[in-house]
Amino acid sequence: MHLGQILLVDDEPGIIASLRPALKAAGHAVKVARNGEEAIASMALGDNDLVLLDLGLPDIDGKEVIRQIRTGSAAPIIVISARHQESEKIAALDAGADDYIDKPFALGELLARIRVALRRHERRIARPTSFESADLTIDFATRDVRLRGEVLKLSPKEYNLLITLVENVGQVVTQRRLLAAGWGRSDTDPQYLRTYIGLLRQKVEPNPSDPQMIQTEPGVGYRLTIPE
């Protein structure tokens, strides 16, 4: 079963030796690029469905690789890196990465992130008119939002924030992107965002003090998690 071709961009032989067979066992075809130039050239061919990218490459910084890939490809990019600083995560996500996972990581979590990213990409290509999960349904045309079958009344800002999270379900959405979605500019005071995320949690979470759907990525942003 072929679930998509993954471009693994890393110069660490140990990572390549462990990840390549694991990804193949999960049903993916795998190509390897050991530096940024190889990654950019491979993506130009248009046959990769997802990129796993280390930021610490020997020739080009990974964030620049992301920016160059994004000029010609919308394929999901998941950063796998030992750079744990919040500023690095934010910069990578703002450059166009879809997700970020710290080294060392659990293989099961990485495979789950890959599945989420590929499904999200398929939905984006299909231009859906609605979103449906076990608990949450949204009709984008009518702006009808229902939680477990009950109509959810949202303010315009709450709706825009929720839609941005839904469009990126399973992925980290930076504070800047959410501020731009809710207030039209990314340099708005983040306190407004925290307030409205709190209001959203009051409406969608069974226990807002222990949120399970709208999760905080400290210092970076928020992630909408929907059970598979």
C-alpha positions as CSV (number, residue, x, y, z in Angstrom):
1,M,0.0,0.0,0.0
2,H,1.5,3.3,-1.1
3,L,0.5,6.3,1.1
4,G,2.6,9.0,-0.5
5,Q,6.2,9.8,-1.2
6,I,8.1,11.5,1.6
7,L,11.3,13.5,1.0
8,L,13.5,13.1,4.1
9,V,16.0,16.0,4.3
10,D,18.7,15.3,6.9
11,D,22.5,14.9,6.9
12,E,22.6,12.6,10.0
13,P,23.3,9.0,8.8
14,G,21.7,7.7,12.0
15,I,18.4,9.5,11.4
16,I,18.3,8.4,7.8
17,A,19.1,4.8,8.8
18,S,16.3,4.6,11.3
19,L,13.6,6.7,9.6
20,R,13.8,5.4,6.0
21,P,12.9,1.8,6.9
22,A,10.3,2.9,9.4
23,L,8.6,5.2,6.9
24,K,8.7,2.4,4.2
25,A,7.2,0.0,6.7
26,A,4.3,2.4,7.3
27,G,3.6,2.4,3.5
28,H,5.4,5.4,2.3
29,A,7.9,5.7,-0.5
30,V,11.0,7.6,0.6
31,K,13.6,9.8,-1.1
32,V,16.5,11.3,0.8
33,A,18.2,14.6,0.4
34,R,21.3,15.3,2.5
35,N,21.5,19.0,2.1
36,G,19.3,22.0,1.2
37,E,20.3,22.2,-2.5
38,E,19.3,18.5,-3.0
39,A,16.0,19.1,-1.2
40,I,15.1,22.1,-3.4
41,A,16.0,20.3,-6.6
42,S,14.0,17.2,-5.6
43,M,11.0,19.3,-4.8
44,A,11.2,21.0,-8.2
45,L,10.4,17.6,-9.7
46,G,7.0,17.7,-8.1
47,D,6.8,14.0,-7.1
48,N,7.1,14.4,-3.3
49,D,3.9,14.4,-1.2
50,L,5.4,15.5,2.1
51,V,8.8,16.8,3.4
52,L,10.5,15.9,6.7
53,L,13.1,18.6,7.1
54,D,15.9,19.1,9.6
55,L,16.8,22.8,10.0
56,G,20.5,22.2,10.7
57,L,21.7,21.4,7.1
58,P,25.3,21.7,6.0
59,D,24.8,24.2,3.2
60,I,21.6,26.2,3.6
61,D,19.6,27.0,6.8
62,G,16.4,25.0,6.9
63,K,14.2,28.0,7.1
64,E,15.5,29.3,3.8
65,V,14.9,25.8,2.3
66,I,11.3,26.1,3.4
67,R,10.9,29.5,1.8
68,Q,12.3,28.3,-1.5
69,I,10.1,25.2,-1.5
70,R,7.1,27.3,-0.8
71,T,7.7,29.3,-4.0
72,G,6.6,26.3,-6.0
73,S,5.0,23.7,-3.8
74,A,2.2,23.4,-1.3
75,A,3.3,20.0,-0.1
76,P,3.2,19.6,3.7
77,I,6.5,20.3,5.5
78,I,7.2,18.9,8.9
79,V,10.3,20.2,10.6
80,I,12.2,17.6,12.7
81,S,15.0,19.4,14.5
82,A,17.2,19.6,17.6
83,R,16.7,23.3,17.7
84,H,14.2,23.6,20.6
85,Q,14.1,27.4,20.9
86,E,10.6,28.9,20.5
87,S,12.0,31.5,18.1
88,E,13.2,28.8,15.8
89,K,9.9,27.1,15.8
90,I,8.0,30.3,15.1
91,A,10.4,31.3,12.3
92,A,10.0,27.9,10.6
93,L,6.2,27.9,10.9
94,D,6.0,31.5,9.6
95,A,8.3,30.6,6.7
96,G,5.8,28.0,5.6
97,A,6.3,24.8,7.6
98,D,3.1,23.0,8.6
99,D,4.3,21.4,11.8
100,Y,7.4,21.0,14.1
101,I,8.5,18.1,16.1
102,D,11.5,18.1,18.4
103,K,14.4,15.6,18.3
104,P,14.4,13.1,19.9
105,F,10.8,12.1,19.0
106,A,8.6,9.0,19.3
107,L,8.1,7.3,15.9
108,G,4.4,6.8,16.6
109,E,3.9,10.5,17.1
110,L,5.8,11.4,13.9
111,L,3.7,8.9,11.8
112,A,0.5,10.4,13.3
113,R,1.7,13.9,12.4
114,I,2.4,12.7,8.9
115,R,-1.1,11.2,8.5
116,V,-2.7,14.4,9.7
117,A,-0.6,16.6,7.4
118,L,-1.4,14.4,4.3
119,R,-5.1,14.3,5.1
120,R,-5.2,18.1,5.6
121,H,-3.4,18.6,2.3
122,E,-5.9,16.4,0.5
123,R,-8.8,18.4,2.0
124,R,-7.1,21.6,1.0
125,I,-6.8,20.4,-2.6
126,A,-10.4,19.3,-2.7
127,R,-11.6,22.7,-1.5
128,P,-14.2,21.3,1.0
129,T,-17.5,23.1,1.6
130,S,-17.7,21.7,5.2
131,F,-15.8,20.1,8.0
132,E,-17.0,17.1,9.9
133,S,-15.7,15.2,12.9
134,A,-17.4,13.1,15.6
135,D,-18.0,16.2,17.7
136,L,-17.6,19.3,15.4
137,T,-19.3,20.1,12.1
138,I,-19.0,23.3,10.1
139,D,-20.7,24.4,7.0
140,F,-18.4,27.0,5.5
141,A,-21.0,28.5,3.2
142,T,-23.6,29.2,5.9
143,R,-21.1,29.6,8.7
144,D,-23.2,27.0,10.7
145,V,-21.2,25.5,13.5
146,R,-22.5,22.6,15.6
147,L,-20.9,20.9,18.5
148,R,-22.2,17.4,19.2
149,G,-25.3,18.4,17.1
150,E,-26.0,21.6,19.0
151,V,-25.7,25.0,17.3
152,L,-22.7,26.9,18.5
153,K,-23.1,30.7,18.6
154,L,-19.8,32.4,17.8
155,S,-18.8,36.0,17.4
156,P,-17.1,36.9,14.1
157,K,-13.7,36.8,15.7
158,E,-14.3,33.5,17.4
159,Y,-15.5,32.0,14.1
160,N,-12.5,33.3,12.2
161,L,-10.1,31.9,14.8
162,L,-11.9,28.5,14.9
163,I,-11.9,28.3,11.1
164,T,-8.2,29.0,10.9
165,L,-7.5,26.3,13.4
166,V,-9.9,23.9,11.6
167,E,-8.1,24.6,8.2
168,N,-4.9,23.6,10.0
169,V,-6.3,20.8,12.2
170,G,-3.6,18.8,13.8
171,Q,-1.0,21.5,13.0
172,V,0.5,24.3,15.0
173,V,-0.9,27.7,14.0
174,T,1.3,30.6,15.2
175,Q,0.0,33.5,17.2
176,R,0.8,35.8,14.3
177,R,-1.3,33.8,11.8
178,L,-4.2,33.7,14.3
179,L,-3.9,37.4,15.0
180,A,-4.0,38.1,11.3
181,A,-7.1,35.9,11.0
182,G,-9.0,37.5,13.9
183,W,-7.9,41.1,13.7
184,G,-6.5,41.6,10.2
185,R,-3.0,42.3,11.4
186,S,-0.3,40.2,13.0
187,D,1.1,42.8,15.3
188,T,-2.0,43.1,17.5
189,D,-1.5,42.6,21.2
190,P,-1.3,38.8,21.8
191,Q,-3.4,39.3,25.0
192,Y,-6.5,39.8,22.8
193,L,-5.8,36.4,21.2
194,R,-5.4,34.7,24.6
195,T,-8.7,36.2,25.7
196,Y,-10.6,35.0,22.6
197,I,-9.0,31.5,22.7
198,G,-10.3,31.4,26.3
199,L,-13.8,32.3,25.1
200,L,-13.6,29.6,22.4
201,R,-12.6,27.0,24.9
202,Q,-15.5,27.9,27.1
203,K,-17.8,27.0,24.2
204,V,-16.1,23.9,22.7
205,E,-14.3,22.2,25.6
206,P,-16.1,19.9,28.1
207,N,-13.5,21.2,30.7
208,P,-12.1,24.5,29.6
209,S,-9.5,24.4,32.4
210,D,-8.1,21.3,30.9
211,P,-8.5,21.9,27.2
212,Q,-8.2,18.8,24.9
213,M,-9.3,20.3,21.6
214,I,-7.6,23.7,21.5
215,Q,-4.1,23.0,22.8
216,T,-1.5,25.6,23.6
217,E,2.0,25.3,22.1
218,P,3.8,27.4,24.6
219,G,5.4,30.5,23.1
220,V,4.4,29.5,19.6
221,G,0.6,29.3,19.1
222,Y,-2.2,26.8,19.2
223,R,-3.2,23.4,17.8
224,L,-6.7,22.0,17.2
225,T,-6.7,18.3,18.0
226,I,-9.6,16.2,16.8
227,P,-9.5,12.5,17.8
228,E,-9.0,10.2,14.8
